[in-house]
Amino acid sequence: MRVDDLEGVRGIESRAGALFHDVGMPDIAAHPVPPAGALARFVHAGRSWVVAGDADAPVAFVLVELVDGLAHIEQVSVDPPYARNGLGRDLIDHVGRWAAARDLPALTLTTFCSVPWNGPYYSRLGFVELTAEERGPELARLMEREAEHGLDPVERISMCRPVGTGVRHVSRGTSLSGVDALPAGDLLQS
C-alpha cells in the first residue's frame, strides 16, 4: 500500500462498513472511518497491502499489527462491488506467507461472532475461536479497548490461525512484491 492509496482505502472502509445496516447494526455502520494519518502508520511500518483494480485504484486492503508476537489482522475490507471473489481470503493468505517469512507462528484477529462475513467466514478460512485464557495479554487488552469504544464484548470474539494453514496459491498474473497475484489486480506492498 502507498500513502496515496489511503483515501481510496478510507472509501472502501466506509462502503464495506455500511453493510452492517443489513444485519441490524447501524451503530457499527455509522462508526467513523479512521483518518488517513492513522492509517499511514501501517504503510510506514510495511504492514499494509491492497488489491488494485482498474486504474491502479484499491478495491480491497488489509492492515496488520504485531500483537503478542503474532501477525494480528487489524482490518481487512473489500469494496462491496468486488466482494465474494476471494480477495479477502487472498489478502489473508498473503499475510500468512508474510508472517511465515518472519517466523511469526500465527495470525490473529477480533471480529463479530455472528455476522456472516465475520466469525463464520473466518472459521471457513481455518481460524478458530480463542477462549479468554488462550488470549495473550496484548490481545486481551485490545479486546478491552474495543469494549471501551462501544463494541459489545458478548458479540466479539478473538480468533487464531496457525501460519501455513488455509493458504491457497493463485496462479494468474504477476505481482509487484513477488507474491502470488490476486485476481483483480496486483498486490501492492508498502
N, CA, C and O atoms as a DFTB+ gen file, in Angstrom:
760 C
 N C O
     1  1       0.855      -1.172       0.000
     2  2       0.000       0.000       0.000
     3  2       0.897       1.229       0.000
     4  3       1.962       1.250       0.617
     5  1       0.437       2.241      -0.704
     6  2       1.157       3.512      -0.757
     7  2       0.335       4.573      -0.028
     8  3      -0.878       4.433       0.127
     9  1       1.000       5.619       0.410
    10  2       0.300       6.704       1.088
    11  2      -0.802       7.269       0.202
    12  3      -1.867       7.638       0.697
    13  1      -0.555       7.340      -1.105
    14  2      -1.599       7.897      -1.978
    15  2      -2.798       6.949      -2.180
    16  3      -3.768       7.317      -2.842
    17  1      -2.734       5.740      -1.617
    18  2      -3.879       4.819      -1.626
    19  2      -4.845       5.080      -0.471
    20  3      -5.960       4.558      -0.472
    21  1      -4.433       5.878       0.508
    22  2      -5.169       5.952       1.764
    23  2      -6.593       6.493       1.623
    24  3      -7.502       5.986       2.282
    25  1      -6.809       7.498       0.789
    26  2      -8.183       7.986       0.631
    27  2      -9.057       6.925      -0.032
    28  3     -10.227       6.783       0.326
    29  1      -8.517       6.186      -0.982
    30  2      -9.269       5.084      -1.586
    31  2      -9.586       3.998      -0.572
    32  3     -10.685       3.443      -0.579
    33  1      -8.635       3.692       0.301
    34  2      -8.831       2.705       1.364
    35  2      -9.918       3.182       2.328
    36  3     -10.752       2.389       2.764
    37  1      -9.909       4.454       2.655
    38  2     -10.948       5.007       3.532
    39  2     -12.331       4.866       2.889
    40  3     -13.309       4.568       3.574
    41  1     -12.408       5.077       1.595
    42  2     -13.679       4.895       0.887
    43  2     -14.151       3.454       0.937
    44  3     -15.337       3.195       1.143
    45  1     -13.229       2.508       0.751
    46  2     -13.581       1.085       0.840
    47  2     -14.121       0.776       2.226
    48  3     -15.137       0.096       2.365
    49  1     -13.442       1.275       3.252
    50  2     -13.862       1.007       4.629
    51  2     -15.260       1.568       4.891
    52  3     -16.072       0.927       5.557
    53  1     -15.534       2.743       4.377
    54  2     -16.851       3.350       4.550
    55  2     -17.932       2.523       3.856
    56  3     -18.973       2.235       4.447
    57  1     -17.687       2.144       2.607
    58  2     -18.692       1.370       1.858
    59  2     -18.872      -0.033       2.445
    60  3     -19.997      -0.528       2.527
    61  1     -17.785      -0.669       2.850
    62  2     -17.893      -2.001       3.460
    63  2     -18.585      -1.905       4.819
    64  3     -19.379      -2.776       5.175
    65  1     -18.288      -0.860       5.569
    66  2     -18.924      -0.677       6.865
    67  2     -20.422      -0.468       6.761
    68  3     -21.167      -0.875       7.653
    69  1     -20.873       0.158       5.690
    70  2     -22.301       0.405       5.505
    71  2     -23.099      -0.897       5.455
    72  3     -24.300      -0.887       5.721
    73  1     -22.463      -2.006       5.123
    74  2     -23.155      -3.295       5.055
    75  2     -23.685      -3.744       6.415
    76  3     -24.571      -4.596       6.485
    77  1     -23.149      -3.178       7.492
    78  2     -23.643      -3.543       8.817
    79  2     -25.094      -3.103       9.026
    80  3     -25.774      -3.631       9.906
    81  1     -25.574      -2.151       8.236
    82  2     -27.001      -1.809       8.278
    83  2     -27.840      -3.042       7.962
    84  3     -28.897      -3.249       8.558
    85  1     -27.365      -3.866       7.017
    86  2     -28.123      -5.031       6.558
    87  2     -28.289      -6.104       7.621
    88  3     -29.171      -6.956       7.504
    89  1     -27.447      -6.078       8.671
    90  2     -27.542      -7.090       9.725
    91  2     -27.979      -6.458      11.048
    92  3     -27.723      -7.005      12.121
    93  1     -28.638      -5.303      10.960
    94  2     -29.185      -4.667      12.139
    95  2     -28.171      -4.054      13.081
    96  3     -28.392      -4.001      14.291
    97  1     -27.057      -3.589      12.530
    98  2     -26.018      -2.980      13.359
    99  2     -25.705      -1.566      12.853
   100  3     -24.586      -1.297      12.416
   101  1     -26.697      -0.661      12.913
   102  2     -26.488       0.684      12.373
   103  2     -25.404       1.477      13.108
   104  3     -24.752       2.338      12.518
   105  1     -25.214       1.182      14.402
   106  2     -24.166       1.881      15.144
   107  2     -22.779       1.530      14.612
   108  3     -21.893       2.384      14.584
   109  1     -22.586       0.292      14.195
   110  2     -21.302      -0.116      13.600
   111  2     -21.163       0.516      12.218
   112  3     -20.086       0.989      11.854
   113  1     -22.242       0.524      11.454
   114  2     -22.217       1.136      10.124
   115  2     -21.872       2.619      10.201
   116  3     -21.235       3.160       9.297
   117  1     -22.290       3.271      11.274
   118  2     -22.059       4.707      11.425
   119  2     -20.708       5.034      12.048
   120  3     -20.344       6.204      12.172
   121  1     -19.972       4.012      12.437
   122  2     -18.661       4.245      13.075
   123  2     -17.755       5.005      12.108
   124  3     -17.641       4.612      10.947
   125  1     -17.114       6.075      12.554
   126  2     -16.284       6.856      11.639
   127  2     -15.064       6.078      11.138
   128  3     -14.470       5.285      11.869
   129  1     -14.714       6.319       9.902
   130  2     -13.533       5.711       9.295
   131  2     -12.300       6.418       9.847
   132  3     -12.303       7.642       9.976
   133  1     -11.249       5.671      10.175
   134  2     -10.037       6.330      10.686
   135  2      -9.483       7.333       9.674
   136  3      -9.580       7.121       8.465
   137  1      -8.905       8.417      10.171
   138  2      -8.303       9.389       9.252
   139  2      -7.080       8.790       8.545
   140  3      -6.468       7.834       9.023
   141  1      -6.749       9.374       7.409
   142  2      -5.609       8.882       6.619
   143  2      -4.343       8.848       7.458
   144  3      -3.538       7.927       7.323
   145  1      -4.153       9.836       8.321
   146  2      -2.957       9.869       9.162
   147  2      -2.833       8.655      10.063
   148  3      -1.729       8.160      10.290
   149  1      -3.953       8.170      10.581
   150  2      -3.926       6.980      11.438
   151  2      -3.591       5.729      10.627
   152  3      -2.932       4.818      11.129
   153  1      -4.044       5.686       9.381
   154  2      -3.758       4.540       8.519
   155  2      -2.330       4.558       7.982
   156  3      -1.768       3.509       7.668
   157  1      -1.750       5.736       7.878
   158  2      -0.401       5.870       7.308
   159  2       0.630       5.103       8.116
   160  3       1.636       4.663       7.559
   161  1       0.411       4.932       9.408
   162  2       1.399       4.201      10.213
   163  2       1.567       2.764       9.733
   164  3       2.655       2.199       9.840
   165  1       0.495       2.167       9.205
   166  2       0.604       0.813       8.663
   167  2       1.457       0.802       7.398
   168  3       2.243      -0.119       7.179
   169  1       1.295       1.831       6.569
   170  2       2.090       1.950       5.347
   171  2       3.569       2.087       5.715
   172  3       4.419       1.382       5.170
   173  1       3.867       2.992       6.634
   174  2       5.257       3.251       7.012
   175  2       5.901       2.046       7.700
   176  3       7.115       1.860       7.619
   177  1       5.088       1.228       8.376
   178  2       5.610       0.035       9.044
   179  2       5.745      -1.155       8.091
   180  3       6.308      -2.182       8.468
   181  1       5.230      -1.027       6.851
   182  2       5.300      -2.136       5.894
   183  2       4.326      -3.254       6.212
   184  3       4.580      -4.413       5.883
   185  1       3.200      -2.913       6.856
   186  2       2.221      -3.930       7.236
   187  2       0.841      -3.583       6.691
   188  3      -0.157      -3.654       7.408
   189  1       0.794      -3.208       5.416
   190  2      -0.473      -2.894       4.755
   191  2      -0.359      -3.274       3.289
   192  3       0.668      -3.054       2.648
   193  1      -1.441      -3.850       2.773
   194  2      -1.459      -4.277       1.383
   195  2      -2.816      -3.964       0.777
   196  3      -3.830      -3.946       1.475
   197  1      -2.828      -3.721      -0.513
   198  2      -4.079      -3.521      -1.237
   199  2      -4.114      -4.444      -2.439
   200  3      -3.081      -4.906      -2.925
   201  1      -5.318      -4.700      -2.904
   202  2      -5.534      -5.286      -4.222
   203  2      -5.987      -4.116      -5.084
   204  3      -6.944      -3.417      -4.752
   205  1      -5.290      -3.915      -6.186
   206  2      -5.620      -2.810      -7.084
   207  2      -6.437      -3.324      -8.258
   208  3      -6.143      -4.372      -8.832
   209  1      -7.457      -2.571      -8.596
   210  2      -8.298      -2.899      -9.738
   211  2      -7.968      -1.984     -10.898
   212  3      -6.807      -1.640     -11.120
   213  1      -8.988      -1.593     -11.630
   214  2      -8.814      -0.704     -12.768
   215  2      -8.149       0.596     -12.343
   216  3      -8.374       1.089     -11.238
   217  1      -7.338       1.140     -13.219
   218  2      -6.649       2.414     -12.992
   219  2      -5.809       2.387     -11.724
   220  3      -5.556       3.433     -11.125
   221  1      -5.374       1.196     -11.307
   222  2      -4.499       1.050     -10.150
   223  2      -5.155       1.523      -8.850
   224  3      -4.452       1.832      -7.887
   225  1      -6.471       1.584      -8.807
   226  2      -7.197       2.024      -7.617
   227  2      -7.441       0.836      -6.688
   228  3      -7.768      -0.252      -7.161
   229  1      -7.289       1.024      -5.375
   230  2      -7.536      -0.075      -4.433
   231  2      -8.986      -0.552      -4.466
   232  3      -9.914       0.252      -4.565
   233  1      -9.170      -1.877      -4.381
   234  2     -10.506      -2.463      -4.276
   235  2     -10.627      -3.329      -3.020
   236  3     -11.727      -3.749      -2.663
   237  1      -9.513      -3.594      -2.355
   238  2      -9.501      -4.361      -1.109
   239  2      -8.196      -4.041      -0.391
   240  3      -7.206      -3.655      -1.012
   241  1      -8.214      -4.210       0.935
   242  2      -6.986      -3.936       1.686
   243  2      -6.949      -4.745       2.973
   244  3      -7.968      -5.251       3.443
   245  1      -5.748      -4.851       3.528
   246  2      -5.540      -5.469       4.828
   247  2      -4.491      -4.659       5.579
   248  3      -3.517      -4.180       4.996
   249  1      -4.710      -4.515       6.892
   250  2      -3.785      -3.827       7.791
   251  2      -3.392      -4.802       8.894
   252  3      -4.241      -5.513       9.430
   253  1      -2.109      -4.836       9.231
   254  2      -1.609      -5.822      10.190
   255  2      -0.819      -5.136      11.305
   256  3      -0.019      -4.233      11.062
   257  1      -1.064      -5.585      12.515
   258  2      -0.312      -5.182      13.709
   259  2       0.490      -6.386      14.198
   260  3       0.222      -7.520      13.801
   261  1       1.446      -6.143      15.034
   262  2       2.116      -7.227      15.756
   263  2       1.547      -7.212      17.170
   264  3       1.693      -6.228      17.895
   265  1       0.895      -8.310      17.557
   266  2       0.234      -8.419      18.851
   267  2       0.657      -9.746      19.478
   268  3       0.430     -10.812      18.904
   269  1       1.259      -9.676      20.633
   270  2       1.731     -10.876      21.338
   271  2       2.670     -11.713      20.471
   272  3       2.676     -12.939      20.573
   273  1       3.461     -11.063      19.622
   274  2       4.397     -11.781      18.760
   275  2       3.742     -12.513      17.605
   276  3       4.349     -13.400      17.003
   277  1       2.501     -12.145      17.290
   278  2       1.756     -12.765      16.198
   279  2       1.328     -11.683      15.211
   280  3       1.286     -10.503      15.557
   281  1       1.012     -12.084      13.989
   282  2       0.504     -11.150      12.983
   283  2      -0.995     -10.993      13.220
   284  3      -1.776     -11.911      12.971
   285  1      -1.378      -9.825      13.701
   286  2      -2.777      -9.561      14.016
   287  2      -3.413      -8.765      12.882
   288  3      -2.951      -7.672      12.554
   289  1      -4.459      -9.304      12.290
   290  2      -5.176      -8.624      11.217
   291  2      -6.063      -7.572      11.861
   292  3      -7.116      -7.879      12.421
   293  1      -5.621      -6.339      11.770
   294  2      -6.365      -5.223      12.349
   295  2      -7.631      -4.942      11.547
   296  3      -8.694      -4.681      12.110
   297  1      -7.499      -4.998      10.235
   298  2      -8.655      -4.743       9.375
   299  2      -8.413      -5.386       8.019
   300  3      -7.315      -5.306       7.469
   301  1      -9.440      -6.020       7.489
   302  2      -9.444      -6.473       6.103
   303  2     -10.808      -6.106       5.538
   304  3     -11.841      -6.462       6.106
   305  1     -10.804      -5.400       4.428
   306  2     -12.068      -4.963       3.821
   307  2     -11.979      -5.067       2.311
   308  3     -10.927      -4.854       1.708
   309  1     -13.115      -5.402       1.720
   310  2     -13.239      -5.489       0.266
   311  2     -14.360      -4.542      -0.140
   312  3     -15.429      -4.539       0.471
   313  1     -14.115      -3.744      -1.163
   314  2     -15.156      -2.862      -1.687
   315  2     -16.338      -3.737      -2.117
   316  3     -16.136      -4.691      -2.868
   317  1     -17.563      -3.444      -1.667
   318  2     -18.702      -4.326      -1.956
   319  2     -18.865      -4.773      -3.410
   320  3     -19.217      -5.933      -3.624
   321  1     -18.633      -3.927      -4.428
   322  2     -18.785      -4.448      -5.792
   323  2     -17.792      -5.564      -6.150
   324  3     -18.001      -6.291      -7.121
   325  1     -16.716      -5.700      -5.370
   326  2     -15.696      -6.712      -5.641
   327  2     -15.774      -7.885      -4.670
   328  3     -14.958      -8.804      -4.743
   329  1     -16.748      -7.862      -3.761
   330  2     -16.880      -8.906      -2.748
   331  2     -17.241     -10.243      -3.377
   332  3     -17.735     -10.315      -4.502
   333  1     -16.981     -11.286      -2.623
   334  2     -17.311     -12.666      -2.989
   335  2     -16.516     -13.162      -4.196
   336  3     -16.977     -14.011      -4.959
   337  1     -15.316     -12.614      -4.348
   338  2     -14.397     -13.064      -5.398
   339  2     -13.100     -13.609      -4.819
   340  3     -12.154     -13.867      -5.564
   341  1     -13.038     -13.788      -3.502
   342  2     -11.847     -14.353      -2.868
   343  2     -10.765     -13.349      -2.540
   344  3      -9.673     -13.746      -2.131
   345  1     -11.023     -12.062      -2.703
   346  2      -9.970     -11.072      -2.458
   347  2      -9.582     -10.986      -0.984
   348  3      -8.399     -10.884      -0.661
   349  1     -10.568     -11.027      -0.086
   350  2     -10.254     -11.011       1.344
   351  2      -9.437     -12.228       1.736
   352  3      -8.444     -12.111       2.455
   353  1      -9.849     -13.388       1.269
   354  2      -9.112     -14.633       1.540
   355  2      -7.696     -14.535       1.002
   356  3      -6.747     -14.932       1.679
   357  1      -7.540     -14.012      -0.202
   358  2      -6.208     -13.909      -0.780
   359  2      -5.323     -12.946       0.012
   360  3      -4.131     -13.199       0.183
   361  1      -5.895     -11.856       0.489
   362  2      -5.115     -10.937       1.319
   363  2      -4.711     -11.607       2.626
   364  3      -3.573     -11.461       3.072
   365  1      -5.629     -12.336       3.240
   366  2      -5.308     -13.039       4.489
   367  2      -4.239     -14.094       4.247
   368  3      -3.324     -14.241       5.058
   369  1      -4.339     -14.826       3.153
   370  2      -3.308     -15.809       2.825
   371  2      -1.952     -15.133       2.592
   372  3      -0.912     -15.676       2.964
   373  1      -1.969     -13.958       1.982
   374  2      -0.722     -13.215       1.801
   375  2      -0.121     -12.852       3.163
   376  3       1.087     -12.979       3.367
   377  1      -0.961     -12.403       4.083
   378  2      -0.476     -12.084       5.428
   379  2       0.119     -13.337       6.075
   380  3       1.122     -13.250       6.784
   381  1      -0.485     -14.485       5.839
   382  2       0.072     -15.742       6.355
   383  2       1.461     -16.021       5.813
   384  3       2.346     -16.437       6.560
   385  1       1.664     -15.798       4.522
   386  2       3.002     -16.002       3.939
   387  2       3.989     -14.963       4.473
   388  3       5.145     -15.277       4.754
   389  1       3.517     -13.721       4.608
   390  2       4.356     -12.655       5.173
   391  2       4.780     -13.024       6.592
   392  3       5.947     -12.875       6.956
   393  1       3.822     -13.509       7.395
   394  2       4.121     -13.896       8.775
   395  2       5.101     -15.065       8.810
   396  3       6.030     -15.071       9.617
   397  1       4.901     -16.046       7.947
   398  2       5.798     -17.205       7.914
   399  2       7.226     -16.784       7.591
   400  3       8.179     -17.311       8.166
   401  1       7.373     -15.838       6.675
   402  2       8.706     -15.360       6.301
   403  2       9.390     -14.629       7.455
   404  3      10.607     -14.446       7.433
   405  1       8.633     -14.216       8.445
   406  2       9.168     -13.504       9.608
   407  2       9.136     -14.368      10.869
   408  3       9.308     -13.875      11.983
   409  1       8.910     -15.673      10.666
   410  2       8.854     -16.633      11.772
   411  2       7.799     -16.288      12.823
   412  3       7.975     -16.570      14.008
   413  1       6.715     -15.682      12.382
   414  2       5.579     -15.440      13.272
   415  2       4.681     -16.676      13.181
   416  3       4.287     -17.058      12.080
   417  1       4.350     -17.302      14.295
   418  2       3.685     -18.606      14.238
   419  2       2.207     -18.615      13.872
   420  3       1.676     -19.655      13.485
   421  1       1.527     -17.458      13.991
   422  2       0.081     -17.499      13.764
   423  2      -0.454     -16.121      13.409
   424  3       0.202     -15.098      13.604
   425  1      -1.678     -16.137      12.879
   426  2      -2.452     -14.924      12.618
   427  2      -3.553     -14.850      13.669
   428  3      -4.112     -15.871      14.069
   429  1      -3.858     -13.637      14.110
   430  2      -4.998     -13.440      14.997
   431  2      -5.862     -12.322      14.433
   432  3      -5.431     -11.553      13.573
   433  1      -7.082     -12.248      14.932
   434  2      -7.990     -11.148      14.608
   435  2      -9.087     -11.122      15.650
   436  3      -9.287     -12.091      16.382
   437  1      -9.797     -10.008      15.712
   438  2     -11.016      -9.920      16.510
   439  2     -12.146      -9.590      15.549
   440  3     -11.948      -8.903      14.547
   441  1     -13.334     -10.090      15.870
   442  2     -14.431      -9.955      14.922
   443  2     -15.768     -10.176      15.618
   444  3     -15.813     -10.561      16.787
   445  1     -16.835      -9.935      14.906
   446  2     -18.172     -10.244      15.410
   447  2     -18.446     -11.729      15.205
   448  3     -18.180     -12.276      14.134
   449  1     -18.974     -12.372      16.228
   450  2     -19.148     -13.824      16.165
   451  2     -20.236     -14.268      15.201
   452  3     -20.130     -15.348      14.621
   453  1     -21.283     -13.465      15.012
   454  2     -22.419     -13.965      14.232
   455  2     -22.653     -13.261      12.901
   456  3     -23.528     -13.682      12.145
   457  1     -21.913     -12.217      12.589
   458  2     -22.072     -11.549      11.297
   459  2     -21.508     -12.494      10.224
   460  3     -20.359     -12.921      10.335
   461  1     -22.289     -12.826       9.195
   462  2     -21.861     -13.847       8.225
   463  2     -20.475     -13.629       7.620
   464  3     -19.738     -14.595       7.421
   465  1     -20.108     -12.397       7.327
   466  2     -18.795     -12.148       6.721
   467  2     -17.722     -11.891       7.777
   468  3     -16.638     -11.408       7.450
   469  1     -18.009     -12.204       9.019
   470  2     -17.043     -12.087      10.110
   471  2     -16.738     -13.488      10.650
   472  3     -16.126     -14.290       9.946
   473  1     -17.150     -13.798      11.881
   474  2     -16.786     -15.063      12.513
   475  2     -16.990     -16.297      11.650
   476  3     -16.052     -17.079      11.492
   477  1     -18.183     -16.510      11.079
   478  2     -18.380     -17.705      10.250
   479  2     -17.435     -17.757       9.038
   480  3     -16.947     -18.825       8.670
   481  1     -17.188     -16.604       8.433
   482  2     -16.276     -16.536       7.283
   483  2     -14.858     -16.923       7.700
   484  3     -14.215     -17.743       7.044
   485  1     -14.379     -16.336       8.784
   486  2     -13.014     -16.635       9.226
   487  2     -12.872     -18.090       9.656
   488  3     -11.804     -18.680       9.489
   489  1     -13.930     -18.675      10.204
   490  2     -13.899     -20.110      10.522
   491  2     -13.673     -20.932       9.265
   492  3     -12.909     -21.897       9.273
   493  1     -14.335     -20.549       8.192
   494  2     -14.150     -21.271       6.917
   495  2     -12.724     -21.127       6.393
   496  3     -12.257     -21.968       5.626
   497  1     -12.032     -20.067       6.803
   498  2     -10.641     -19.859       6.376
   499  2      -9.635     -20.518       7.313
   500  3      -8.427     -20.346       7.147
   501  1     -10.120     -21.265       8.287
   502  2      -9.221     -22.004       9.170
   503  2      -8.939     -21.347      10.516
   504  3      -8.129     -21.859      11.288
   505  1      -9.584     -20.236      10.810
   506  2      -9.413     -19.599      12.117
   507  2     -10.282     -20.326      13.140
   508  3     -11.367     -20.811      12.822
   509  1      -9.782     -20.392      14.376
   510  2     -10.541     -20.969      15.476
   511  2     -10.683     -19.919      16.569
   512  3      -9.803     -19.082      16.769
   513  1     -11.802     -19.982      17.266
   514  2     -12.047     -19.025      18.340
   515  2     -11.120     -19.311      19.518
   516  3     -10.897     -20.464      19.888
   517  1     -10.588     -18.242      20.096
   518  2      -9.752     -18.346      21.284
   519  2     -10.602     -18.106      22.527
   520  3     -11.458     -17.222      22.539
   521  1     -10.366     -18.886      23.557
   522  2     -11.000     -18.604      24.839
   523  2     -10.256     -17.435      25.481
   524  3      -9.158     -17.074      25.057
   525  1     -10.866     -16.855      26.498
   526  2     -10.212     -15.749      27.207
   527  2      -8.852     -16.189      27.753
   528  3      -7.908     -15.399      27.765
   529  1      -8.746     -17.423      28.196
   530  2      -7.492     -17.933      28.749
   531  2      -6.414     -18.121      27.678
   532  3      -5.222     -18.073      27.983
   533  1      -6.825     -18.332      26.439
   534  2      -5.870     -18.543      25.345
   535  2      -5.324     -17.246      24.761
   536  3      -4.321     -17.264      24.047
   537  1      -5.966     -16.134      25.053
   538  2      -5.517     -14.846      24.521
   539  2      -4.263     -14.396      25.236
   540  3      -4.146     -14.540      26.453
   541  1      -3.307     -13.840      24.466
   542  2      -2.146     -13.215      25.071
   543  2      -2.555     -11.911      25.737
   544  3      -3.669     -11.433      25.523
   545  1      -1.670     -11.325      26.542
   546  2      -2.025     -10.102      27.260
   547  2      -2.326      -8.916      26.341
   548  3      -3.208      -8.113      26.644
   549  1      -1.613      -8.797      25.234
   550  2      -1.876      -7.681      24.317
   551  2      -3.211      -7.844      23.612
   552  3      -3.938      -6.867      23.428
   553  1      -3.539      -9.053      23.219
   554  2      -4.826      -9.303      22.568
   555  2      -5.974      -9.082      23.556
   556  3      -7.011      -8.529      23.191
   557  1      -5.786      -9.513      24.798
   558  2      -6.811      -9.291      25.814
   559  2      -7.034      -7.792      26.022
   560  3      -8.176      -7.349      26.148
   561  1      -5.959      -7.015      26.059
   562  2      -6.092      -5.564      26.230
   563  2      -6.763      -4.941      25.004
   564  3      -7.580      -4.032      25.148
   565  1      -6.433      -5.413      23.816
   566  2      -7.066      -4.904      22.598
   567  2      -8.578      -5.103      22.667
   568  3      -9.340      -4.211      22.294
   569  1      -9.009      -6.263      23.140
   570  2     -10.444      -6.527      23.243
   571  2     -11.088      -5.657      24.322
   572  3     -12.242      -5.251      24.182
   573  1     -10.356      -5.371      25.387
   574  2     -10.863      -4.439      26.405
   575  2     -11.061      -3.048      25.803
   576  3     -12.062      -2.388      26.081
   577  1     -10.113      -2.606      24.983
   578  2     -10.237      -1.292      24.330
   579  2     -11.421      -1.273      23.372
   580  3     -12.114      -0.261      23.271
   581  1     -11.665      -2.380      22.664
   582  2     -12.846      -2.453      21.792
   583  2     -14.120      -2.229      22.600
   584  3     -15.013      -1.495      22.176
   585  1     -14.195      -2.864      23.760
   586  2     -15.379      -2.706      24.609
   587  2     -15.495      -1.257      25.105
   588  3     -16.597      -0.712      25.173
   589  1     -14.374      -0.643      25.445
   590  2     -14.383       0.756      25.883
   591  2     -14.879       1.681      24.778
   592  3     -15.434       2.745      25.055
   593  1     -14.678       1.276      23.526
   594  2     -15.133       2.076      22.376
   595  2     -16.539       1.699      21.929
   596  3     -16.992       2.141      20.873
   597  1     -17.235       0.884      22.723
   598  2     -18.632       0.606      22.443
   599  2     -18.935      -0.693      21.728
   600  3     -20.100      -0.965      21.439
   601  1     -17.934      -1.507      21.430
   602  2     -18.222      -2.798      20.800
   603  2     -18.633      -3.784      21.888
   604  3     -17.920      -3.975      22.873
   605  1     -19.783      -4.401      21.698
   606  2     -20.349      -5.308      22.696
   607  2     -19.462      -6.546      22.845
   608  3     -19.320      -7.317      21.896
   609  1     -18.858      -6.747      24.032
   610  2     -17.963      -7.896      24.209
   611  2     -18.664      -9.246      24.058
   612  3     -18.007     -10.252      23.790
   613  1     -19.985      -9.282      24.227
   614  2     -20.727     -10.529      24.027
   615  2     -20.726     -10.912      22.554
   616  3     -20.755     -12.096      22.220
   617  1     -20.691      -9.916      21.672
   618  2     -20.722     -10.151      20.227
   619  2     -19.334     -10.297      19.601
   620  3     -19.217     -10.658      18.430
   621  1     -18.283     -10.018      20.378
   622  2     -16.921     -10.021      19.842
   623  2     -16.172     -11.283      20.248
   624  3     -16.308     -11.768      21.372
   625  1     -15.380     -11.806      19.317
   626  2     -14.514     -12.949      19.599
   627  2     -13.128     -12.670      19.044
   628  3     -12.954     -11.839      18.153
   629  1     -12.159     -13.370      19.581
   630  2     -10.825     -13.362      19.003
   631  2     -10.605     -14.731      18.372
   632  3     -11.094     -15.749      18.862
   633  1      -9.861     -14.726      17.280
   634  2      -9.639     -15.961      16.533
   635  2      -8.163     -16.067      16.165
   636  3      -7.438     -15.072      16.134
   637  1      -7.740     -17.294      15.888
   638  2      -6.334     -17.554      15.568
   639  2      -6.249     -18.618      14.477
   640  3      -7.071     -19.532      14.416
   641  1      -5.244     -18.482      13.623
   642  2      -4.965     -19.488      12.597
   643  2      -3.463     -19.670      12.528
   644  3      -2.735     -18.706      12.289
   645  1      -2.982     -20.894      12.735
   646  2      -1.541     -21.106      12.603
   647  2      -1.054     -20.750      11.205
   648  3      -1.769     -20.949      10.223
   649  1       0.131     -20.238      11.122
   650  2       0.733     -19.922       9.822
   651  2       0.895     -21.220       9.041
   652  3       1.244     -22.257       9.604
   653  1       0.637     -21.151       7.742
   654  2       0.799     -22.320       6.884
   655  2      -0.481     -23.106       6.685
   656  3      -0.476     -24.109       5.971
   657  1      -1.598     -22.673       7.306
   658  2      -2.866     -23.360       7.095
   659  2      -3.777     -22.477       6.266
   660  3      -3.701     -21.251       6.344
   661  1      -4.613     -23.080       5.492
   662  2      -5.595     -22.347       4.716
   663  2      -5.017     -21.571       3.554
   664  3      -5.733     -20.792       2.923
   665  1      -3.754     -21.758       3.253
   666  2      -3.119     -20.951       2.216
   667  2      -3.427     -21.538       0.847
   668  3      -3.245     -22.734       0.617
   669  1      -3.884     -20.704      -0.039
   670  2      -4.223     -21.081      -1.408
   671  2      -3.379     -20.199      -2.318
   672  3      -3.351     -18.980      -2.145
   673  1      -2.712     -20.780      -3.255
   674  2      -1.883     -20.007      -4.178
   675  2      -2.654     -19.714      -5.449
   676  3      -3.292     -20.598      -6.022
   677  1      -2.590     -18.484      -5.878
   678  2      -3.258     -18.042      -7.099
   679  2      -2.214     -18.031      -8.196
   680  3      -1.101     -17.552      -7.976
   681  1      -2.538     -18.539      -9.359
   682  2      -1.530     -18.692     -10.404
   683  2      -1.647     -17.676     -11.525
   684  3      -0.880     -17.740     -12.486
   685  1      -2.587     -16.736     -11.434
   686  2      -2.750     -15.769     -12.508
   687  2      -1.857     -14.555     -12.285
   688  3      -1.640     -14.142     -11.146
   689  1      -1.342     -13.990     -13.361
   690  2      -0.696     -12.683     -13.332
   691  2       0.649     -12.630     -12.642
   692  3       1.282     -13.649     -12.365
   693  1       1.057     -11.419     -12.380
   694  2       2.321     -11.163     -11.708
   695  2       2.060     -10.221     -10.550
   696  3       0.952      -9.710     -10.384
   697  1       3.072     -10.000      -9.765
   698  2       2.914      -9.158      -8.598
   699  2       4.102      -8.243      -8.427
   700  3       5.233      -8.606      -8.752
   701  1       3.844      -7.063      -7.919
   702  2       4.921      -6.111      -7.669
   703  2       5.804      -6.535      -6.520
   704  3       6.976      -6.160      -6.475
   705  1       5.267      -7.315      -5.580
   706  2       6.042      -7.665      -4.400
   707  2       6.577      -9.088      -4.445
   708  3       7.147      -9.552      -3.457
   709  1       6.414      -9.790      -5.552
   710  2       6.947     -11.133      -5.677
   711  2       6.075     -12.214      -5.056
   712  3       6.506     -13.362      -4.953
   713  1       4.864     -11.876      -4.642
   714  2       3.959     -12.899      -4.122
   715  2       2.971     -13.259      -5.211
   716  3       2.931     -12.623      -6.265
   717  1       2.184     -14.268      -4.955
   718  2       1.202     -14.684      -5.947
   719  2       0.257     -13.539      -6.275
   720  3      -0.116     -12.759      -5.400
   721  1      -0.120     -13.447      -7.517
   722  2      -1.010     -12.372      -7.960
   723  2      -2.441     -12.642      -7.516
   724  3      -2.848     -13.788      -7.326
   725  1      -3.167     -11.591      -7.362
   726  2      -4.561     -11.680      -6.966
   727  2      -5.441     -11.389      -8.174
   728  3      -5.028     -10.636      -9.056
   729  1      -6.627     -11.954      -8.243
   730  2      -7.449     -11.878      -9.445
   731  2      -7.767     -10.466      -9.953
   732  3      -7.757     -10.246     -11.164
   733  1      -8.046      -9.514      -9.075
   734  2      -8.489      -8.210      -9.542
   735  2      -7.348      -7.243      -9.815
   736  3      -7.598      -6.098     -10.190
   737  1      -6.127      -7.661      -9.642
   738  2      -5.001      -6.754      -9.869
   739  2      -3.807      -7.191      -9.069
   740  3      -3.815      -8.258      -8.455
   741  1      -2.800      -6.387      -9.073
   742  2      -1.575      -6.732      -8.368
   743  2      -1.677      -6.406      -6.891
   744  3      -2.393      -5.491      -6.483
   745  1      -0.961      -7.159      -6.117
   746  2      -0.846      -6.914      -4.696
   747  2       0.245      -5.877      -4.522
   748  3       1.390      -6.107      -4.912
   749  1      -0.090      -4.765      -3.955
   750  2       0.864      -3.679      -3.781
   751  2       1.274      -3.611      -2.332
   752  3       0.430      -3.473      -1.447
   753  1       2.556      -3.707      -2.084
   754  2       3.037      -3.675      -0.707
   755  2       3.728      -2.356      -0.467
   756  3       4.382      -1.809      -1.354
   757  1       3.576      -1.846       0.745
   758  2       4.267      -0.606       1.105
   759  2       5.764      -0.837       1.168
   760  3       6.520       0.090       1.457
